[in-house]
């Protein structure tokens, strides 16, 4: 029996009047912290389930993974261990009740007919709480590891991604069998059954190039971009929303942040010094920065050299460092800049999130952000 469609029913990503909060990269070893400290995040599935249940009970909106196939080297081989995101999402959706869980999928490495059915399946597991983060590709060494060729031009990458998503979307919408005769895909007698419970799950895309942002504003519900300078971000967000409006669409802009929240500012700054400076895995940091320079446009290249320290702290995320009040102020500043939400990372998510939950979330609720 075909799945019934009830668009955007249970997925918290579509909640209005709330600044969205999620976590990022808990499926990856060390999370977002390029550090050598012994308490750095261990990305076991057991730890991810513990985290997912904490987040779910606290009303956090989503969990977002990184799809990674090789690590960044250094003493820790940062992101050398990674749980595959579709199966990770399926397991976490089965263990939770309300939180949205995304799968992050590389278009070049995954057949769209297979992905459409996988997402429909995990959306059934989560009763409408699945999400899809589309990656058109940027990390050349990963392509080489998979035996793939990364096209040098963004037009080809996003042309492929556009047709890939057109296939996925048609499989989610059409009730009859169809053929597909495109530039990149030639399909015979395909149909999407079951289809997602939620109609079309929330689509996320991180894009920095003009071609990528055109793709995101045409197709995604959320565009993911770093917050480096908030005055610059405010202009960038207005431009992205205007670009989406030309396509008759709305897009929410999300960013990512790293949290070190302690009772005093001195304690927070001391932990920042300990984790992200004294014990940073600088070889892995430099490999990460070098790859961003060479292949990606997610970070503004004119600012990338200035934020090497932020890569050690939280993969380049916006710093939320200090007391609960200071952390809440930082999140408020993101909302005032026009961001729709942010992910949160911690050196140890399970150990540190409860203090954030108990001290920062009430402040955000008082301010009407949650």
C-alpha positions as CSV (number, residue, x, y, z in Angstrom):
1,X,0.0,0.0,0.0
2,X,1.6,3.3,-1.0
3,X,2.7,5.7,1.8
4,X,0.2,8.5,2.5
5,X,1.5,12.0,2.2
6,X,1.2,14.6,4.9
7,X,3.7,17.3,4.0
8,X,5.9,18.7,6.8
9,X,3.8,17.1,9.5
10,X,6.2,16.0,12.2
11,X,9.5,17.3,11.0
12,X,10.8,19.9,13.5
13,X,12.8,21.6,10.8
14,X,9.6,23.2,9.6
15,X,8.7,24.6,13.1
16,X,7.9,28.3,12.9
17,X,8.9,31.0,15.4
18,X,11.8,29.0,16.7
19,X,15.6,29.5,16.1
20,X,16.6,26.0,15.1
21,X,19.3,24.1,17.0
22,X,21.0,20.9,16.1
23,X,24.3,19.0,16.4
24,X,26.9,18.4,13.7
25,X,29.4,15.7,13.0
26,X,28.7,13.4,16.0
27,X,29.1,10.5,13.5
28,X,32.8,11.4,13.0
29,X,35.7,10.8,15.3
30,X,36.6,13.9,17.3
31,X,33.4,15.5,16.1
32,X,34.3,19.0,15.0
33,X,37.3,19.4,17.4
34,X,40.7,19.0,15.7
35,X,42.3,18.2,19.1
36,X,44.4,15.6,20.7
37,X,42.9,15.8,24.2
38,X,42.0,12.3,25.6
39,X,38.3,13.3,26.2
40,X,37.7,14.2,22.5
41,X,34.5,12.7,21.1
42,X,34.4,9.0,20.4
43,X,31.9,8.4,17.6
44,X,30.6,5.0,18.5
45,X,27.0,4.3,17.7
46,X,26.4,3.7,21.5
47,X,27.6,7.3,22.1
48,X,25.5,8.6,19.3
49,X,22.4,6.9,20.7
50,X,23.1,8.4,24.2
51,X,23.5,11.9,22.6
52,X,20.4,11.5,20.4
53,X,18.2,10.6,23.4
54,X,19.6,13.6,25.4
55,X,18.9,15.9,22.5
56,X,15.4,14.5,21.8
57,X,14.4,14.9,25.4
58,X,15.7,18.5,25.5
59,X,13.7,19.5,22.4
60,X,16.7,20.0,20.1
61,X,15.6,20.1,16.5
62,X,18.0,18.0,14.4
63,X,21.2,16.0,14.1
64,X,23.4,16.5,11.0
65,X,26.2,14.1,10.0
66,X,29.2,14.6,7.8
67,X,29.8,12.0,5.0
68,X,33.5,11.3,5.0
69,X,35.5,8.5,3.5
70,X,39.1,9.2,4.4
71,X,40.6,11.1,7.4
72,X,42.6,14.3,7.5
73,X,45.8,12.7,8.9
74,X,47.8,14.2,11.7
75,X,48.3,12.4,15.0
76,X,44.6,11.8,15.5
77,X,43.7,11.1,11.8
78,X,40.9,13.6,12.3
79,X,37.7,12.1,10.9
80,X,39.5,8.9,10.1
81,X,36.6,7.0,11.7
82,X,33.1,7.9,10.4
83,X,29.7,6.1,10.7
84,X,28.0,6.0,7.3
85,X,25.2,8.5,7.4
86,X,22.1,6.7,6.0
87,X,22.4,3.7,8.3
88,X,23.4,6.1,11.2
89,X,20.2,8.1,10.6
90,X,18.0,5.0,10.4
91,X,19.3,3.8,13.7
92,X,18.9,7.1,15.5
93,X,15.4,7.7,14.1
94,X,14.5,4.3,15.6
95,X,15.8,5.4,19.0
96,X,14.1,8.8,19.1
97,X,10.6,10.3,19.1
98,X,10.7,14.0,17.9
99,X,14.1,15.0,16.6
100,X,14.9,15.3,12.9
101,X,17.9,13.3,11.7
102,X,19.6,14.0,8.3
103,X,21.5,11.7,6.0
104,X,24.3,13.4,4.2
105,X,24.7,12.0,0.7
106,X,27.3,12.6,-2.1
107,X,25.5,12.7,-5.4
108,X,28.4,11.2,-7.4
109,X,28.7,8.1,-5.1
110,X,25.0,7.3,-4.7
111,X,22.4,6.2,-7.2
112,X,19.3,8.5,-7.0
113,X,16.8,5.7,-7.3
114,X,18.4,3.9,-4.4
115,X,18.7,7.1,-2.3
116,X,15.0,8.0,-2.9
117,X,14.0,4.7,-1.5
118,X,16.4,4.8,1.4
119,X,15.1,8.2,2.5
120,X,11.5,7.0,2.1
121,X,12.4,4.1,4.3
122,X,14.1,6.0,7.1
123,X,11.2,8.5,7.0
124,X,8.9,5.7,7.8
125,X,11.2,4.7,10.7
126,X,11.1,8.2,12.0
127,X,7.4,8.8,11.1
128,X,8.3,11.9,9.0
129,X,11.5,13.1,10.7
130,X,14.1,12.3,8.1
131,X,16.1,14.9,6.2
132,X,18.5,14.9,3.2
133,X,21.7,16.9,3.1
134,X,23.0,16.9,-0.6
135,X,26.7,17.1,-1.3
136,X,27.7,17.8,-4.9
137,X,31.4,17.2,-4.1
138,X,34.5,19.1,-3.3
139,X,37.1,16.8,-1.6
140,X,39.3,15.5,-4.4
141,X,41.2,12.9,-2.3
142,X,37.9,11.3,-1.3
143,X,36.9,11.1,-4.9
144,X,40.2,9.4,-5.7
145,X,39.7,7.0,-2.8
146,X,36.3,6.0,-4.3
147,X,37.8,5.6,-7.8
148,X,35.8,8.7,-9.0
149,X,36.9,11.8,-10.9
150,X,36.0,15.2,-9.4
151,X,35.1,17.5,-12.2
152,X,37.1,20.7,-12.1
153,X,34.2,23.0,-13.0
154,X,31.3,23.7,-10.7
155,X,28.9,23.7,-13.7
156,X,29.4,20.0,-14.2
157,X,29.2,19.1,-10.5
158,X,26.0,21.0,-10.0
159,X,24.5,20.1,-13.3
160,X,24.9,16.4,-12.3
161,X,23.5,17.2,-8.8
162,X,20.5,19.0,-10.3
163,X,19.6,16.0,-12.5
164,X,20.3,13.7,-9.6
165,X,17.8,15.6,-7.3
166,X,15.3,15.9,-10.1
167,X,15.2,12.1,-10.3
168,X,14.9,11.8,-6.5
169,X,12.1,14.4,-6.3
170,X,10.1,12.8,-9.2
171,X,10.4,9.4,-7.5
172,X,8.9,11.0,-4.3
173,X,6.1,12.7,-6.2
174,X,5.0,10.5,-9.1
175,X,2.6,7.6,-8.4
176,X,3.1,5.8,-11.8
177,X,6.2,4.1,-13.3
178,X,8.2,6.4,-15.6
179,X,11.3,6.4,-17.8
180,X,14.1,9.0,-17.5
181,X,16.2,10.1,-20.4
182,X,18.6,12.7,-19.2
183,X,22.2,13.8,-19.7
184,X,23.6,11.8,-16.7
185,X,20.8,9.2,-16.0
186,X,18.9,6.9,-18.3
187,X,16.3,5.0,-16.3
188,X,13.7,2.5,-17.4
189,X,10.4,1.8,-15.7
190,X,11.1,3.2,-12.2
191,X,8.7,4.3,-9.5
192,X,9.1,5.4,-5.9
193,X,7.0,3.3,-3.6
194,X,7.0,3.8,-0.7
195,X,7.4,7.6,-0.7
196,X,8.4,9.7,2.2
197,X,5.8,10.0,5.0
198,X,6.4,13.8,5.0
199,X,5.9,14.3,1.3
200,X,9.3,15.9,0.6
201,X,11.7,15.8,3.6
202,X,13.7,18.9,4.4
203,X,16.6,19.4,2.0
204,X,19.9,20.9,3.1
205,X,22.8,22.0,1.0
206,X,26.1,23.7,1.8
207,X,27.3,25.7,-1.1
208,X,29.8,28.5,-1.5
209,X,30.3,28.8,-5.3
210,X,27.8,30.8,-7.4
211,X,26.7,27.6,-9.1
212,X,26.3,25.9,-5.7
213,X,24.2,28.7,-4.3
214,X,22.0,28.7,-7.4
215,X,21.4,25.0,-6.8
216,X,20.7,25.6,-3.1
217,X,18.3,28.5,-3.6
218,X,16.4,26.5,-6.3
219,X,16.1,23.2,-4.5
220,X,17.0,23.3,-0.8
221,X,14.9,24.4,2.2
222,X,18.1,25.2,4.1
223,X,21.5,26.5,2.9
224,X,24.4,25.9,5.2
225,X,27.2,28.5,5.4
226,X,29.8,29.6,7.9
227,X,29.4,32.6,10.1
228,X,32.8,34.3,10.3
229,X,31.9,38.0,10.4
230,X,28.3,38.7,11.3
231,X,28.0,42.0,9.5
232,X,29.2,40.2,6.4
233,X,26.8,37.3,7.1
234,X,23.8,39.7,7.4
235,X,24.4,41.0,3.9
236,X,25.1,37.4,2.6
237,X,21.8,36.1,4.1
238,X,19.8,38.9,2.6
239,X,21.4,38.2,-0.8
240,X,20.6,34.5,-0.6
241,X,17.0,35.1,0.4
242,X,16.7,37.5,-2.5
243,X,18.1,34.9,-4.8
244,X,15.6,32.3,-3.6
245,X,12.8,34.8,-4.0
246,X,13.6,35.2,-7.7
247,X,12.7,31.4,-8.0
248,X,9.5,31.9,-6.0
249,X,11.0,30.2,-3.0
250,X,12.1,30.8,0.6
251,X,15.3,29.4,2.0
252,X,16.5,29.3,5.6
253,X,20.2,29.9,6.2
254,X,21.9,27.8,8.8
255,X,25.4,27.9,10.2
256,X,27.5,25.9,12.6
257,X,29.0,26.8,16.0
258,X,31.3,25.3,18.6
259,X,30.4,25.5,22.2
260,X,32.6,25.8,25.3
261,X,30.2,26.8,28.1
262,X,31.4,27.0,31.6
263,X,30.3,28.8,34.8
264,X,33.0,31.5,34.3
265,X,34.6,33.0,31.3
266,X,38.0,32.2,32.7
267,X,37.1,28.5,32.8
268,X,35.8,28.5,29.2
269,X,38.9,30.4,27.8
270,X,41.2,28.0,29.7
271,X,39.5,25.0,28.1
272,X,39.7,26.6,24.7
273,X,43.4,27.1,25.2
274,X,43.8,23.5,26.4
275,X,41.9,21.9,23.6
276,X,42.3,24.1,20.5
277,X,45.7,25.6,21.0
278,X,47.9,23.6,23.4
279,X,46.6,20.3,22.2
280,X,45.4,21.0,18.6
281,X,46.3,18.5,16.0
282,X,48.0,21.1,13.8
283,X,49.0,18.7,11.1
284,X,45.3,17.7,10.6
285,X,44.3,21.4,10.9
286,X,46.7,22.4,8.1
287,X,45.5,19.5,5.9
288,X,41.9,20.6,6.4
289,X,42.7,24.2,5.6
290,X,44.7,23.2,2.5
291,X,41.9,21.1,1.1
292,X,39.4,23.9,1.7
293,X,41.6,26.3,-0.2
294,X,42.2,23.9,-3.0
295,X,38.8,22.4,-3.7
296,X,35.9,24.1,-1.7
297,X,34.2,27.4,-1.8
298,X,32.2,26.9,1.5
299,X,34.5,29.4,3.3
300,X,35.3,32.8,1.9
301,X,38.9,32.4,0.7
302,X,39.8,35.9,1.6
303,X,39.1,35.1,5.3
304,X,40.3,31.5,5.4
305,X,43.9,32.2,6.4
306,X,42.6,34.3,9.3
307,X,40.6,31.6,10.9
308,X,43.1,28.7,11.3
309,X,42.5,28.8,15.0
310,X,38.8,28.3,14.5
311,X,39.5,25.2,12.4
312,X,41.4,23.7,15.4
313,X,38.5,24.7,17.7
314,X,35.5,23.5,15.7
315,X,36.2,23.0,12.0
316,X,35.8,26.7,11.4
317,X,32.5,27.1,13.3
318,X,31.3,30.3,15.0
319,X,32.7,30.4,18.6
320,X,30.2,30.2,21.4
321,X,32.8,30.5,24.3
322,X,32.1,31.7,27.8
323,X,29.4,31.7,30.4
324,X,25.8,30.5,29.7
325,X,24.8,34.2,29.3
326,X,27.7,34.8,26.8
327,X,26.8,31.7,24.9
328,X,23.2,32.7,24.7
329,X,24.3,36.2,23.6
330,X,26.3,34.6,20.8
331,X,23.3,32.6,19.6
332,X,21.1,35.7,19.8
333,X,23.6,37.5,17.6
334,X,23.3,34.8,15.0
335,X,19.5,35.1,15.0
336,X,19.8,38.9,14.7
337,X,22.1,38.5,11.7
338,X,19.3,36.6,10.0
339,X,20.3,32.9,10.5
340,X,17.5,30.5,10.8
341,X,19.4,28.2,13.1
342,X,22.8,26.8,14.0
343,X,24.4,23.4,14.8
344,X,26.3,23.0,18.0
345,X,29.5,21.0,18.5
346,X,31.3,20.1,21.7
347,X,34.6,18.4,22.5
348,X,32.6,15.7,24.2
349,X,28.9,16.1,23.2
350,X,27.4,13.8,25.8
351,X,29.5,15.2,28.7
352,X,29.0,18.9,27.8
353,X,25.5,19.1,26.4
354,X,23.6,18.7,29.7
355,X,25.1,21.9,31.1
356,X,24.2,23.8,27.9
357,X,20.7,22.3,28.1
358,X,20.2,23.4,31.8
359,X,21.7,26.8,31.6
360,X,21.6,28.2,28.0
361,X,18.2,26.9,26.7
362,X,16.2,28.6,29.4
363,X,17.8,31.9,28.5
364,X,17.0,31.4,24.8
365,X,13.4,30.5,25.8
366,X,13.1,33.7,27.8
367,X,14.2,35.7,24.7
368,X,11.6,34.0,22.5
369,X,14.2,32.1,20.4
370,X,13.1,28.7,21.6
